[in-house]
Amino acid sequence: MSSDLDKDFEKYVEIGNAMPPQAADDMLIAYAYFKQATEGDVSGVRPTESSNVVQTFKYDAWRRLEGMPMEEAKKRYIKTIIELKERAAKKSE
């Protein structure tokens, strides 16, 4: 049975996926919270910057959240998406 947090998280993942591209830093933050919320601590080998700089940045952003409980990462992901939506709404005013 899904908790309210899980339902909210799924809702905001859909909202986040439907949003237009955001600033790179914002995208990395959302990505890291999403990965921590869905998979827990980072795994695998860090990609080398010369092979794929984007994957290296994503790995590093996720690694900074190491040890954060998955529930906390879900809450922070939701908060991040809400903030991005609010920022976008202010820009369109």
MMTF fields as JSON, N, C-alpha, C and O atoms, coordinates in Angstrom:
{
  "mmtfVersion": "1.0.0",
  "mmtfProducer": "UNKNOWN",
  "numBonds": 371,
  "numAtoms": 372,
  "numGroups": 93,
  "numChains": 1,
  "numModels": 1,
  "chainsPerModel": [1],
  "groupsPerChain": [93],
  "chainIdList": ["A"],
  "bondAtomList": [4, 2, 8, 6, 12, 10, 16, 14, 20, 18, 24, 22, 28, 26, 32, 30, 36, 34, 40, 38, 44, 42, 48, 46, 52, 50, 56, 54, 60, 58, 64, 62, 68, 66, 72, 70, 76, 74, 80, 78, 84, 82, 88, 86, 92, 90, 96, 94, 100, 98, 104, 102, 108, 106, 112, 110, 116, 114, 120, 118, 124, 122, 128, 126, 132, 130, 136, 134, 140, 138, 144, 142, 148, 146, 152, 150, 156, 154, 160, 158, 164, 162, 168, 166, 172, 170, 176, 174, 180, 178, 184, 182, 188, 186, 192, 190, 196, 194, 200, 198, 204, 202, 208, 206, 212, 210, 216, 214, 220, 218, 224, 222, 228, 226, 232, 230, 236, 234, 240, 238, 244, 242, 248, 246, 252, 250, 256, 254, 260, 258, 264, 262, 268, 266, 272, 270, 276, 274, 280, 278, 284, 282, 288, 286, 292, 290, 296, 294, 300, 298, 304, 302, 308, 306, 312, 310, 316, 314, 320, 318, 324, 322, 328, 326, 332, 330, 336, 334, 340, 338, 344, 342, 348, 346, 352, 350, 356, 354, 360, 358, 364, 362, 368, 366],
  "bondOrderList": [1, 1, 1, 1, 1, 1, 1, 1, 1, 1, 1, 1, 1, 1, 1, 1, 1, 1, 1, 1, 1, 1, 1, 1, 1, 1, 1, 1, 1, 1, 1, 1, 1, 1, 1, 1, 1, 1, 1, 1, 1, 1, 1, 1, 1, 1, 1, 1, 1, 1, 1, 1, 1, 1, 1, 1, 1, 1, 1, 1, 1, 1, 1, 1, 1, 1, 1, 1, 1, 1, 1, 1, 1, 1, 1, 1, 1, 1, 1, 1, 1, 1, 1, 1, 1, 1, 1, 1, 1, 1, 1, 1],
  "groupList": [{"groupName": "MET", "atomNameList": ["N", "CA", "C", "O"], "elementList": ["N", "C", "C", "O"], "formalChargeList": [0, 0, 0, 0], "bondAtomList": [1, 0, 2, 1, 3, 2], "bondOrderList": [1, 1, 2], "singleLetterCode": "M", "chemCompType": "L-PEPTIDE LINKING"}, {"groupName": "SER", "atomNameList": ["N", "CA", "C", "O"], "elementList": ["N", "C", "C", "O"], "formalChargeList": [0, 0, 0, 0], "bondAtomList": [1, 0, 2, 1, 3, 2], "bondOrderList": [1, 1, 2], "singleLetterCode": "S", "chemCompType": "L-PEPTIDE LINKING"}, {"groupName": "ASP", "atomNameList": ["N", "CA", "C", "O"], "elementList": ["N", "C", "C", "O"], "formalChargeList": [0, 0, 0, 0], "bondAtomList": [1, 0, 2, 1, 3, 2], "bondOrderList": [1, 1, 2], "singleLetterCode": "D", "chemCompType": "L-PEPTIDE LINKING"}, {"groupName": "LEU", "atomNameList": ["N", "CA", "C", "O"], "elementList": ["N", "C", "C", "O"], "formalChargeList": [0, 0, 0, 0], "bondAtomList": [1, 0, 2, 1, 3, 2], "bondOrderList": [1, 1, 2], "singleLetterCode": "L", "chemCompType": "L-PEPTIDE LINKING"}, {"groupName": "LYS", "atomNameList": ["N", "CA", "C", "O"], "elementList": ["N", "C", "C", "O"], "formalChargeList": [0, 0, 0, 0], "bondAtomList": [1, 0, 2, 1, 3, 2], "bondOrderList": [1, 1, 2], "singleLetterCode": "K", "chemCompType": "L-PEPTIDE LINKING"}, {"groupName": "PHE", "atomNameList": ["N", "CA", "C", "O"], "elementList": ["N", "C", "C", "O"], "formalChargeList": [0, 0, 0, 0], "bondAtomList": [1, 0, 2, 1, 3, 2], "bondOrderList": [1, 1, 2], "singleLetterCode": "F", "chemCompType": "L-PEPTIDE LINKING"}, {"groupName": "GLU", "atomNameList": ["N", "CA", "C", "O"], "elementList": ["N", "C", "C", "O"], "formalChargeList": [0, 0, 0, 0], "bondAtomList": [1, 0, 2, 1, 3, 2], "bondOrderList": [1, 1, 2], "singleLetterCode": "E", "chemCompType": "L-PEPTIDE LINKING"}, {"groupName": "TYR", "atomNameList": ["N", "CA", "C", "O"], "elementList": ["N", "C", "C", "O"], "formalChargeList": [0, 0, 0, 0], "bondAtomList": [1, 0, 2, 1, 3, 2], "bondOrderList": [1, 1, 2], "singleLetterCode": "Y", "chemCompType": "L-PEPTIDE LINKING"}, {"groupName": "VAL", "atomNameList": ["N", "CA", "C", "O"], "elementList": ["N", "C", "C", "O"], "formalChargeList": [0, 0, 0, 0], "bondAtomList": [1, 0, 2, 1, 3, 2], "bondOrderList": [1, 1, 2], "singleLetterCode": "V", "chemCompType": "L-PEPTIDE LINKING"}, {"groupName": "ILE", "atomNameList": ["N", "CA", "C", "O"], "elementList": ["N", "C", "C", "O"], "formalChargeList": [0, 0, 0, 0], "bondAtomList": [1, 0, 2, 1, 3, 2], "bondOrderList": [1, 1, 2], "singleLetterCode": "I", "chemCompType": "L-PEPTIDE LINKING"}, {"groupName": "GLY", "atomNameList": ["N", "CA", "C", "O"], "elementList": ["N", "C", "C", "O"], "formalChargeList": [0, 0, 0, 0], "bondAtomList": [1, 0, 2, 1, 3, 2], "bondOrderList": [1, 1, 2], "singleLetterCode": "G", "chemCompType": "PEPTIDE LINKING"}, {"groupName": "ASN", "atomNameList": ["N", "CA", "C", "O"], "elementList": ["N", "C", "C", "O"], "formalChargeList": [0, 0, 0, 0], "bondAtomList": [1, 0, 2, 1, 3, 2], "bondOrderList": [1, 1, 2], "singleLetterCode": "N", "chemCompType": "L-PEPTIDE LINKING"}, {"groupName": "ALA", "atomNameList": ["N", "CA", "C", "O"], "elementList": ["N", "C", "C", "O"], "formalChargeList": [0, 0, 0, 0], "bondAtomList": [1, 0, 2, 1, 3, 2], "bondOrderList": [1, 1, 2], "singleLetterCode": "A", "chemCompType": "L-PEPTIDE LINKING"}, {"groupName": "PRO", "atomNameList": ["N", "CA", "C", "O"], "elementList": ["N", "C", "C", "O"], "formalChargeList": [0, 0, 0, 0], "bondAtomList": [1, 0, 2, 1, 3, 2], "bondOrderList": [1, 1, 2], "singleLetterCode": "P", "chemCompType": "L-PEPTIDE LINKING"}, {"groupName": "GLN", "atomNameList": ["N", "CA", "C", "O"], "elementList": ["N", "C", "C", "O"], "formalChargeList": [0, 0, 0, 0], "bondAtomList": [1, 0, 2, 1, 3, 2], "bondOrderList": [1, 1, 2], "singleLetterCode": "Q", "chemCompType": "L-PEPTIDE LINKING"}, {"groupName": "THR", "atomNameList": ["N", "CA", "C", "O"], "elementList": ["N", "C", "C", "O"], "formalChargeList": [0, 0, 0, 0], "bondAtomList": [1, 0, 2, 1, 3, 2], "bondOrderList": [1, 1, 2], "singleLetterCode": "T", "chemCompType": "L-PEPTIDE LINKING"}, {"groupName": "ARG", "atomNameList": ["N", "CA", "C", "O"], "elementList": ["N", "C", "C", "O"], "formalChargeList": [0, 0, 0, 0], "bondAtomList": [1, 0, 2, 1, 3, 2], "bondOrderList": [1, 1, 2], "singleLetterCode": "R", "chemCompType": "L-PEPTIDE LINKING"}, {"groupName": "TRP", "atomNameList": ["N", "CA", "C", "O"], "elementList": ["N", "C", "C", "O"], "formalChargeList": [0, 0, 0, 0], "bondAtomList": [1, 0, 2, 1, 3, 2], "bondOrderList": [1, 1, 2], "singleLetterCode": "W", "chemCompType": "L-PEPTIDE LINKING"}],
  "groupTypeList": [0, 1, 1, 2, 3, 2, 4, 2, 5, 6, 4, 7, 8, 6, 9, 10, 11, 12, 0, 13, 13, 14, 12, 12, 2, 2, 0, 3, 9, 12, 7, 12, 7, 5, 4, 14, 12, 15, 6, 10, 2, 8, 1, 10, 8, 16, 13, 15, 6, 1, 1, 11, 8, 8, 14, 15, 5, 4, 7, 2, 12, 17, 16, 16, 3, 6, 10, 0, 13, 0, 6, 6, 12, 4, 4, 16, 7, 9, 4, 15, 9, 9, 6, 3, 4, 6, 16, 12, 12, 4, 4, 1, 6],
  "groupIdList": [1, 2, 3, 4, 5, 6, 7, 8, 9, 10, 11, 12, 13, 14, 15, 16, 17, 18, 19, 20, 21, 22, 23, 24, 25, 26, 27, 28, 29, 30, 31, 32, 33, 34, 35, 36, 37, 38, 39, 40, 41, 42, 43, 44, 45, 46, 47, 48, 49, 50, 51, 52, 53, 54, 55, 56, 57, 58, 59, 60, 61, 62, 63, 64, 65, 66, 67, 68, 69, 70, 71, 72, 73, 74, 75, 76, 77, 78, 79, 80, 81, 82, 83, 84, 85, 86, 87, 88, 89, 90, 91, 92, 93],
  "secStructList": [7, 7, 7, 2, 2, 2, 2, 2, 2, 2, 2, 2, 2, 2, 2, 2, 2, 2, 1, 7, 7, 7, 7, 2, 2, 2, 2, 2, 2, 2, 2, 2, 2, 2, 2, 2, 2, 2, 2, 7, 1, 7, 7, 1, 7, 7, 7, 7, 6, 6, 6, 7, 2, 2, 2, 2, 2, 2, 2, 2, 2, 2, 2, 6, 6, 6, 6, 7, 7, 2, 2, 2, 2, 2, 2, 2, 2, 2, 2, 2, 2, 2, 2, 2, 2, 2, 2, 2, 2, 2, 2, 6, 7],
  "xCoordList": [0.832, 0.0, 0.88, 1.795, 0.599, 1.382, 0.995, -0.172, 1.996, 1.744, 1.359, 1.496, 0.879, 0.565, 1.819, 1.755, 2.965, 4.215, 4.532, 4.923, 4.366, 4.628, 3.707, 4.148, 2.45, 1.485, 1.859, 1.835, 2.203, 2.621, 3.889, 4.011, 4.819, 6.073, 5.783, 6.298, 4.972, 4.627, 3.975, 4.265, 3.093, 2.426, 3.443, 3.369, 4.392, 5.376, 6.437, 7.045, 6.668, 7.546, 6.889, 7.557, 5.596, 4.877, 4.93, 5.162, 4.716, 4.775, 6.183, 6.345, 7.188, 8.573, 8.922, 9.605, 8.459, 8.744, 8.066, 8.554, 6.951, 6.202, 6.706, 6.318, 7.556, 8.038, 9.037, 9.758, 9.08, 10.116, 11.491, 11.595, 12.534, 13.883, 14.136, 13.673, 14.874, 15.209, 16.709, 17.431, 17.164, 18.598, 19.306, 18.755, 20.51, 21.262, 21.396, 21.245, 21.678, 21.815, 20.523, 20.539, 19.395, 18.103, 17.805, 17.273, 18.149, 17.926, 18.774, 18.302, 20.014, 20.884, 20.355, 20.391, 19.87, 19.317, 18.105, 18.008, 17.185, 15.989, 16.379, 15.827, 17.328, 17.79, 18.346, 18.007, 19.19, 19.823, 18.788, 18.859, 17.834, 16.781, 15.957, 15.6, 15.659, 14.889, 15.645, 15.072, 16.915, 17.697, 17.823, 17.706, 18.059, 18.181, 16.846, 16.813, 15.747, 14.412, 14.027, 13.309, 14.49, 14.067, 15.071, 14.691, 16.359, 17.382, 18.239, 18.955, 18.178, 19.038, 20.404, 20.542, 21.405, 22.753, 23.274, 22.943, 24.11, 24.698, 25.457, 26.047, 25.42, 26.157, 26.897, 26.656, 27.779, 28.519, 29.761, 30.066, 30.461, 31.72, 31.451, 30.65, 32.119, 31.971, 32.481, 33.614, 31.646, 32.112, 33.243, 33.267, 34.153, 35.215, 34.69, 33.868, 35.177, 34.701, 34.973, 34.196, 36.052, 36.384, 35.453, 35.275, 34.858, 33.98, 32.574, 31.967, 32.051, 30.717, 30.526, 30.179, 30.749, 30.714, 29.328, 29.238, 28.264, 26.91, 26.695, 26.195, 27.066, 26.907, 27.761, 27.354, 28.935, 29.796, 29.135, 29.137, 28.569, 27.877, 26.685, 26.454, 25.927, 24.764, 25.192, 24.581, 26.232, 26.755, 27.186, 26.847, 27.943, 28.447, 27.304, 27.362, 26.272, 25.122, 24.431, 24.062, 24.256, 23.609, 24.478, 23.97, 25.778, 26.693, 26.667, 26.847, 26.444, 26.393, 25.243, 25.249, 24.267, 23.121, 23.297, 22.384, 24.449, 24.698, 24.331, 24.738, 23.564, 23.144, 21.783, 21.2, 21.272, 19.959, 18.885, 18.885, 17.978, 16.897, 16.038, 15.847, 15.531, 14.725, 13.496, 13.106, 12.887, 11.709, 12.047, 11.278, 13.189, 13.622, 13.897, 13.562, 14.5, 14.77, 13.467, 13.396, 12.445, 11.134, 10.57, 10.076, 10.639, 10.124, 10.877, 10.273, 12.178, 12.979, 12.759, 12.797, 12.53, 12.214, 10.912, 10.834, 9.895, 8.596, 8.772, 8.247, 9.503, 9.745, 10.466, 10.135, 11.43, 12.179, 11.271, 11.347, 10.418, 9.509, 8.52, 8.229, 8.009, 7.1, 7.805, 7.233, 9.033, 9.79, 10.048, 9.951, 10.37, 10.607, 9.333, 9.371, 8.203, 6.918, 6.593, 6.154, 6.809, 6.532, 7.424, 6.961, 8.691, 9.625, 9.197, 9.253, 8.768, 8.314, 7.056, 6.904, 6.158, 4.932, 5.237, 4.599, 6.196, 6.567, 7.186, 6.957, 7.967, 8.592, 7.548, 7.737, 6.456, 5.439, 4.433, 3.561, 4.557, 3.621, 3.943, 3.266],
  "yCoordList": [-1.184, 0.0, 1.252, 1.376, 2.166, 3.387, 4.38, 4.5, 5.079, 6.127, 7.409, 7.503, 8.386, 9.687, 10.307, 10.934, 10.125, 10.662, 10.029, 10.727, 8.711, 8.029, 8.549, 8.762, 8.749, 9.264, 10.681, 11.003, 11.521, 12.883, 12.872, 13.627, 12.012, 11.918, 11.541, 12.176, 10.525, 10.102, 11.245, 11.448, 11.987, 13.128, 14.171, 14.685, 14.486, 15.518, 15.03, 15.844, 13.744, 13.214, 13.47, 13.885, 13.225, 13.489, 14.979, 15.344, 15.828, 17.277, 17.674, 18.43, 17.16, 17.475, 17.023, 17.738, 15.843, 15.33, 16.157, 16.215, 16.795, 17.589, 19.031, 19.765, 19.434, 20.816, 21.045, 20.128, 22.27, 22.582, 22.529, 22.574, 22.435, 22.39, 23.571, 24.687, 23.293, 24.288, 24.558, 23.96, 25.461, 25.721, 24.422, 23.588, 24.264, 23.019, 22.673, 21.511, 23.664, 23.396, 22.861, 21.933, 23.45, 22.988, 21.567, 20.759, 21.274, 19.924, 18.902, 17.806, 19.253, 18.334, 18.082, 16.952, 19.124, 18.974, 18.047, 17.118, 18.301, 17.457, 16.02, 15.084, 15.84, 14.501, 13.771, 12.615, 14.45, 13.81, 13.387, 12.279, 14.262, 13.896, 12.723, 11.82, 12.741, 11.643, 10.314, 9.313, 10.318, 9.081, 8.593, 7.397, 9.516, 9.128, 8.592, 7.653, 9.194, 8.771, 7.412, 6.656, 7.093, 5.855, 4.72, 3.551, 5.049, 3.999, 3.993, 3.025, 5.063, 5.14, 5.668, 6.385, 5.315, 5.823, 5.444, 4.395, 6.345, 6.168, 4.842, 4.388, 4.247, 2.998, 3.092, 3.992, 2.17, 2.147, 3.003, 3.637, 2.998, 3.722, 5.111, 5.275, 6.098, 7.474, 7.566, 7.177, 8.081, 8.261, 9.291, 10.224, 9.119, 10.109, 11.298, 11.158, 12.467, 13.683, 13.658, 14.205, 13.035, 13.018, 12.107, 12.304, 11.111, 10.202, 10.78, 10.65, 11.415, 12.002, 12.959, 12.542, 14.217, 15.212, 15.303, 15.507, 15.159, 15.232, 14.106, 14.342, 12.895, 11.756, 11.925, 11.511, 12.527, 12.777, 13.768, 13.559, 14.845, 15.829, 15.202, 15.466, 14.378, 13.727, 12.793, 12.782, 12.021, 11.105, 11.886, 11.518, 12.975, 13.766, 14.404, 14.456, 14.888, 15.49, 14.454, 14.739, 13.257, 12.179, 11.761, 11.535, 11.658, 11.213, 12.166, 11.731, 13.464, 14.435, 14.152, 14.631, 13.38, 13.057, 11.731, 11.275, 11.131, 9.83, 9.86, 10.759, 8.874, 8.761, 9.384, 9.15, 10.181, 10.789, 9.706, 8.942, 9.629, 8.646, 8.894, 10.038, 7.827, 7.93, 8.808, 9.556, 8.727, 9.54, 11.03, 11.841, 11.382, 12.777, 13.254, 14.384, 12.399, 12.759, 12.983, 13.875, 12.191, 12.392, 13.754, 14.484, 14.099, 15.39, 16.541, 17.53, 16.409, 17.48, 17.568, 18.659, 16.433, 16.449, 17.217, 18.085, 16.89, 17.567, 19.068, 19.868, 19.445, 20.863, 21.538, 22.668, 20.867, 21.42, 21.668, 22.727, 20.712, 20.87, 22.007, 22.794, 22.098, 23.201, 24.546, 25.472, 24.652, 25.895, 26.231, 27.393, 25.237, 25.471, 25.936, 26.824, 25.326, 25.744, 27.185, 27.974, 27.523, 28.89, 29.896, 30.963, 29.56, 30.437, 30.643, 31.758, 29.562, 29.644, 30.499, 31.262, 30.377, 31.166, 32.647, 33.475, 32.996, 34.39, 34.971, 36.137, 34.169, 34.631, 34.919, 35.813, 34.178, 34.333, 35.446, 35.742, 36.058, 37.148, 38.418, 39.43],
  "zCoordList": [0.0, 0.0, 0.0, 0.814, -0.909, -1.017, 0.071, 0.445, 0.562, 1.542, 0.806, -0.414, 1.559, 0.965, 0.35, -0.708, 1.023, 0.492, -0.861, -1.797, -0.967, -2.235, -3.34, -4.47, -3.019, -4.004, -4.433, -5.621, -3.462, -3.783, -4.632, -5.597, -4.263, -5.013, -6.468, -7.388, -6.675, -8.041, -8.823, -10.002, -8.152, -8.785, -9.222, -10.338, -8.346, -8.67, -9.652, -10.347, -9.724, -10.773, -12.131, -13.078, -12.223, -13.474, -13.821, -14.974, -12.829, -13.052, -13.504, -14.462, -12.814, -13.171, -14.574, -15.307, -14.954, -16.294, -17.378, -18.506, -17.051, -18.028, -18.122, -19.031, -17.201, -17.192, -18.315, -18.709, -18.83, -19.826, -19.167, -17.941, -19.966, -19.391, -18.455, -18.689, -17.404, -16.391, -16.445, -17.243, -15.592, -15.474, -15.1, -14.381, -15.586, -15.372, -13.892, -13.516, -13.048, -11.61, -11.023, -10.215, -11.43, -10.934, -11.388, -10.627, -12.624, -13.161, -12.406, -12.105, -12.1, -11.358, -9.953, -9.465, -9.309, -7.957, -7.988, -7.186, -8.913, -9.02, -9.338, -8.759, -10.256, -10.627, -9.401, -9.15, -8.656, -7.5, -6.456, -5.924, -6.167, -5.214, -5.738, -4.981, -7.033, -7.625, -7.473, -7.043, -7.826, -7.747, -6.297, -6.03, -5.374, -3.97, -3.455, -2.659, -3.915, -3.477, -4.036, -3.381, -5.226, -5.878, -5.761, -5.827, -5.588, -5.554, -4.303, -4.051, -3.512, -2.335, -2.726, -3.717, -1.951, -2.183, -3.561, -4.114, -4.096, -5.422, -5.487, -4.507, -6.665, -6.871, -8.194, -8.999, -8.398, -9.652, -9.588, -8.578, -10.695, -10.813, -11.374, -12.294, -10.819, -11.297, -12.727, -13.012, -13.63, -15.005, -15.041, -14.238, -15.952, -16.083, -16.858, -17.763, -16.49, -17.145, -18.641, -19.424, -19.035, -20.463, -21.26, -22.462, -20.599, -21.335, -21.485, -22.548, -20.437, -20.519, -19.349, -18.243, -19.598, -18.535, -17.886, -16.676, -18.649, -18.087, -17.085, -15.985, -17.451, -16.542, -15.291, -14.206, -15.43, -14.276, -13.322, -12.108, -13.866, -13.024, -12.321, -11.141, -13.027, -12.437, -11.303, -10.234, -11.543, -10.526, -9.281, -8.157, -9.503, -8.382, -7.583, -6.354, -8.274, -7.584, -6.716, -5.577, -7.246, -6.491, -5.312, -4.213, -5.535, -4.479, -3.28, -2.142, -3.526, -2.42, -1.456, -0.322, -1.901, -1.039, -0.294, 0.394, -0.43, 0.189, 1.674, 2.41, 2.092, 3.484, 3.768, 4.826, 2.82, 3.017, 2.903, 1.938, 3.868, 3.766, 2.523, 2.11, 1.942, 0.726, 0.944, 0.047, 2.112, 2.402, 2.386, 1.87, 2.949, 2.949, 1.525, 1.17, 0.716, -0.677, -1.442, -2.286, -1.16, -1.804, -1.422, -2.282, -0.146, 0.316, -0.346, -0.762, -0.44, -1.038, -2.546, -3.116, -3.189, -4.624, -4.845, -5.714, -4.054, -4.165, -3.964, -4.739, -2.933, -2.637, -3.805, -4.166, -4.388, -5.517, -6.707, -7.331, -7.031, -8.168, -7.901, -8.802, -6.689, -6.341, -6.537, -7.113, -6.061, -6.197, -7.667, -8.06, -8.47, -9.897, -10.597, -11.449, -10.229, -10.812, -10.422, -11.258, -9.156, -8.695, -9.413, -9.814, -9.574, -10.274, -11.718, -12.237, -12.365, -13.752, -13.861, -14.816, -12.893, -12.903, -12.75, -13.4, -11.907, -11.716, -12.98, -13.304, -13.696, -14.927, -15.995, -16.821, -15.988, -17.029, -16.721, -17.537, -15.547, -15.178, -15.928, -15.746]
}
